Amino acid sequence: MEARKRQYPSDTGYMLLTSKVVTYCLDALVQSELDRLDWPISQINVLTLNLQTSEMD
């Protein structure tokens, strides 16, 4: 039991770190794409809203 208890915090920490890194990389990718395309902010906001609502379904 003790070994399993000790394992969980590091697992969740690793998962959190991984998701943070993935999110950061995605953000950087999107940002560089947007810089390249030079999209207007309003279009980006619409895209973001669409992504958020589709995730909720």
Kinemage of the C-alpha trace (Angstrom):
@kinemage 1
@onewidth
@group {chain A} dominant
@subgroup {mainchain}
@vectorlist {calphas} color= white
{ca met a 1} P 0.000 0.000 0.000
{ca glu a 2} L 2.759 2.467 0.920
{ca ala a 3} L 4.524 2.163 -2.426
{ca arg a 4} L 1.297 2.785 -4.326
{ca lys a 5} L 0.453 5.836 -2.196
{ca arg a 6} L 3.871 7.330 -2.856
{ca gln a 7} L 3.552 6.736 -6.595
{ca tyr a 8} L 0.367 8.736 -7.206
{ca pro a 9} L 1.568 12.286 -6.490
{ca ser a 10} L 4.478 11.946 -8.911
{ca asp a 11} L 2.168 10.462 -11.560
{ca thr a 12} L -0.302 13.348 -11.320
{ca gly a 13} L 2.568 15.829 -11.225
{ca tyr a 14} L 4.013 14.273 -14.379
{ca met a 15} L 0.608 14.393 -16.065
{ca leu a 16} L 0.134 18.055 -15.117
{ca leu a 17} L 3.603 18.929 -16.342
{ca thr a 18} L 3.023 17.076 -19.621
{ca ser a 19} L -0.306 18.811 -20.233
{ca lys a 20} L 1.294 22.177 -19.455
{ca val a 21} L 4.103 21.509 -21.917
{ca val a 22} L 1.652 20.334 -24.592
{ca thr a 23} L -0.548 23.397 -24.042
{ca tyr a 24} L 2.505 25.664 -24.214
{ca cys a 25} L 3.685 24.045 -27.446
{ca leu a 26} L 0.211 24.290 -28.987
{ca asp a 27} L -0.042 27.940 -27.942
{ca ala a 28} L 3.350 28.648 -29.495
{ca leu a 29} L 2.358 26.851 -32.697
{ca val a 30} L -0.952 28.701 -32.959
{ca gln a 31} L 0.754 32.005 -32.184
{ca ser a 32} L 3.376 31.531 -34.889
{ca glu a 33} L 0.685 30.507 -37.384
{ca leu a 34} L -1.374 33.583 -36.521
{ca asp a 35} L 1.698 35.794 -36.827
{ca arg a 36} L 2.369 34.313 -40.239
{ca leu a 37} L -1.230 34.702 -41.388
{ca asp a 38} L -1.699 38.012 -39.582
{ca trp a 39} L -5.336 37.313 -38.724
{ca pro a 40} L -7.598 39.928 -37.158
{ca ile a 41} L -8.290 39.461 -33.439
{ca ser a 42} L -12.064 39.164 -33.930
{ca gln a 43} L -11.596 36.093 -36.128
{ca ile a 44} L -9.340 34.489 -33.511
{ca asn a 45} L -11.930 35.073 -30.777
{ca val a 46} L -14.640 33.407 -32.884
{ca leu a 47} L -12.344 30.424 -33.474
{ca thr a 48} L -11.557 30.153 -29.765
{ca leu a 49} L -15.240 30.289 -28.835
{ca asn a 50} L -16.042 27.609 -31.405
{ca leu a 51} L -13.318 25.357 -30.011
{ca gln a 52} L -14.511 25.839 -26.429
{ca thr a 53} L -18.167 25.119 -27.227
{ca ser a 54} L -17.315 22.015 -29.274
{ca glu a 55} L -15.238 20.654 -26.366
{ca met a 56} L -18.191 20.991 -23.983
{ca asp a 57} L -20.512 18.780 -26.058
